[in-house]
Amino acid sequence: MSVATVTEISATSADGFEAAVNEGITRANKTLRNVESAWVKDMNVLISDGNIKGYKVNLEVTFVLDD
C-alpha cells in the first residue's frame, strides 16, 4: 500500500501552456521524489500593454511518500 500527497505549483513560460506545464513538472522533479501525476488546475495568460507576454499554469502535482 502506498500513500501520496498533492502539492500545488505555478509555472510560467513565454512559449505556451505546454511549455509551462513541462517547466513545472521538470522543476517539481528536482525537489520531489516519486512524482506520479499532475492535474492542470488553471491556465492564464500574462498580458502587458495589451499583448500576451507569458502563459501560466497552476498544477496539482501528486507524489508518493517514501516508506
CYANA upper distance limits for C-alpha pairs under 8 A (distance plus 0.5 A):
  2 SER  CA     64 VAL  CA      7.30
  2 SER  CA     65 LEU  CA      7.81
  2 SER  CA     67 ASP  CA      8.49
  3 VAL  CA     64 VAL  CA      6.29
  3 VAL  CA     65 LEU  CA      6.27
  4 ALA  CA     62 THR  CA      7.04
  4 ALA  CA     63 PHE  CA      5.90
  4 ALA  CA     64 VAL  CA      4.54
  4 ALA  CA     65 LEU  CA      5.92
  5 THR  CA     62 THR  CA      6.17
  5 THR  CA     63 PHE  CA      6.18
  5 THR  CA     64 VAL  CA      6.93
  5 THR  CA     65 LEU  CA      7.53
  6 VAL  CA     60 GLU  CA      6.71
  6 VAL  CA     61 VAL  CA      5.91
  6 VAL  CA     62 THR  CA      4.90
  6 VAL  CA     63 PHE  CA      6.98
  7 THR  CA     60 GLU  CA      6.14
  7 THR  CA     61 VAL  CA      5.84
  7 THR  CA     62 THR  CA      7.13
  8 GLU  CA     58 ASN  CA      7.30
  8 GLU  CA     59 LEU  CA      6.00
  8 GLU  CA     60 GLU  CA      5.01
  8 GLU  CA     61 VAL  CA      6.62
  9 ILE  CA     24 GLY  CA      7.63
  9 ILE  CA     58 ASN  CA      6.21
  9 ILE  CA     59 LEU  CA      5.78
  9 ILE  CA     60 GLU  CA      7.12
  9 ILE  CA     61 VAL  CA      7.88
 10 SER  CA     24 GLY  CA      7.31
 10 SER  CA     56 LYS  CA      7.44
 10 SER  CA     57 VAL  CA      6.12
 10 SER  CA     58 ASN  CA      4.91
 10 SER  CA     59 LEU  CA      6.66
 11 ALA  CA     20 ALA  CA      6.02
 11 ALA  CA     21 VAL  CA      7.35
 11 ALA  CA     23 GLU  CA      6.93
 11 ALA  CA     24 GLY  CA      5.58
 11 ALA  CA     56 LYS  CA      6.16
 11 ALA  CA     57 VAL  CA      6.03
 11 ALA  CA     58 ASN  CA      7.16
 11 ALA  CA     59 LEU  CA      8.50
 12 THR  CA     17 PHE  CA      8.47
 12 THR  CA     20 ALA  CA      5.39
 12 THR  CA     23 GLU  CA      7.94
 12 THR  CA     24 GLY  CA      8.38
 12 THR  CA     54 GLY  CA      7.02
 12 THR  CA     55 TYR  CA      5.90
 12 THR  CA     56 LYS  CA      4.80
 12 THR  CA     57 VAL  CA      6.97
 13 SER  CA     17 PHE  CA      7.71
 13 SER  CA     19 ALA  CA      6.56
 13 SER  CA     20 ALA  CA      5.28
 13 SER  CA     23 GLU  CA      8.05
 13 SER  CA     54 GLY  CA      6.02
 13 SER  CA     55 TYR  CA      5.84
 13 SER  CA     56 LYS  CA      7.18
 14 ALA  CA     53 LYS  CA      6.75
 14 ALA  CA     54 GLY  CA      4.78
 14 ALA  CA     55 TYR  CA      6.54
 15 ASP  CA     19 ALA  CA      6.49
 15 ASP  CA     20 ALA  CA      8.12
 15 ASP  CA     54 GLY  CA      7.65
 15 ASP  CA     55 TYR  CA      7.81
 16 GLY  CA     20 ALA  CA      6.86
 16 GLY  CA     54 GLY  CA      7.66
 16 GLY  CA     55 TYR  CA      5.97
 17 PHE  CA     21 VAL  CA      6.75
 17 PHE  CA     43 MET  CA      7.95
 17 PHE  CA     55 TYR  CA      6.07
 17 PHE  CA     56 LYS  CA      7.28
 17 PHE  CA     57 VAL  CA      7.38
 18 GLU  CA     22 ASN  CA      6.74
 19 ALA  CA     23 GLU  CA      6.60
 20 ALA  CA     24 GLY  CA      6.70
 20 ALA  CA     55 TYR  CA      7.13
 20 ALA  CA     56 LYS  CA      6.84
 20 ALA  CA     57 VAL  CA      6.86
 21 VAL  CA     25 ILE  CA      6.72
 21 VAL  CA     40 VAL  CA      8.39
 21 VAL  CA     57 VAL  CA      7.09
 21 VAL  CA     59 LEU  CA      8.20
 22 ASN  CA     26 THR  CA      6.48
 23 GLU  CA     27 ARG  CA      6.64
 24 GLY  CA     28 ALA  CA      6.57
 24 GLY  CA     59 LEU  CA      8.07
 25 ILE  CA     29 ASN  CA      6.68
 25 ILE  CA     38 ALA  CA      8.41
 26 THR  CA     30 LYS  CA      7.23
 27 ARG  CA     31 THR  CA      7.53
 28 ALA  CA     32 LEU  CA      6.18
 28 ALA  CA     35 VAL  CA      8.26
 28 ALA  CA     61 VAL  CA      8.40
 29 ASN  CA     33 ARG  CA      6.97
 29 ASN  CA     35 VAL  CA      7.13
 32 LEU  CA     63 PHE  CA      7.73
 33 ARG  CA     63 PHE  CA      7.31
 33 ARG  CA     64 VAL  CA      8.00
 33 ARG  CA     65 LEU  CA      8.37
 34 ASN  CA     63 PHE  CA      5.73
 34 ASN  CA     64 VAL  CA      5.85
 34 ASN  CA     65 LEU  CA      7.83
 35 VAL  CA     61 VAL  CA      7.68
 35 VAL  CA     62 THR  CA      6.49
 35 VAL  CA     63 PHE  CA      4.66
 35 VAL  CA     64 VAL  CA      7.12
 36 GLU  CA     61 VAL  CA      8.23
 36 GLU  CA     62 THR  CA      6.15
 36 GLU  CA     63 PHE  CA      5.71
 36 GLU  CA     64 VAL  CA      7.40
 37 SER  CA     61 VAL  CA      6.47
 37 SER  CA     62 THR  CA      5.78
 37 SER  CA     63 PHE  CA      7.65
 38 ALA  CA     59 LEU  CA      6.72
 38 ALA  CA     60 GLU  CA      5.93
 38 ALA  CA     61 VAL  CA      4.83
 38 ALA  CA     62 THR  CA      6.51
 39 TRP  CA     59 LEU  CA      6.06
 39 TRP  CA     60 GLU  CA      5.58
 39 TRP  CA     61 VAL  CA      7.06
 40 VAL  CA     57 VAL  CA      7.25
 40 VAL  CA     58 ASN  CA      6.58
 40 VAL  CA     59 LEU  CA      5.22
 40 VAL  CA     60 GLU  CA      7.03
 41 LYS  CA     57 VAL  CA      7.94
 41 LYS  CA     58 ASN  CA      5.97
 41 LYS  CA     59 LEU  CA      5.97
 41 LYS  CA     60 GLU  CA      6.95
 42 ASP  CA     57 VAL  CA      6.14
 42 ASP  CA     58 ASN  CA      5.60
 42 ASP  CA     59 LEU  CA      7.75
 43 MET  CA     55 TYR  CA      7.94
 43 MET  CA     56 LYS  CA      6.25
 43 MET  CA     57 VAL  CA      5.03
 43 MET  CA     58 ASN  CA      7.02
 44 ASN  CA     55 TYR  CA      6.53
 44 ASN  CA     56 LYS  CA      5.62
 44 ASN  CA     57 VAL  CA      6.91
 45 VAL  CA     52 ILE  CA      6.94
 45 VAL  CA     53 LYS  CA      8.01
 45 VAL  CA     54 GLY  CA      6.33
 45 VAL  CA     55 TYR  CA      5.12
 45 VAL  CA     56 LYS  CA      6.47
 46 LEU  CA     52 ILE  CA      6.27
 46 LEU  CA     53 LYS  CA      5.95
 46 LEU  CA     54 GLY  CA      5.39
 46 LEU  CA     55 TYR  CA      6.48
 46 LEU  CA     56 LYS  CA      7.59
 47 ILE  CA     51 ASN  CA      5.84
 47 ILE  CA     52 ILE  CA      5.01
 47 ILE  CA     53 LYS  CA      5.91
 47 ILE  CA     54 GLY  CA      7.66
 48 SER  CA     52 ILE  CA      7.01
 48 SER  CA     53 LYS  CA      6.78
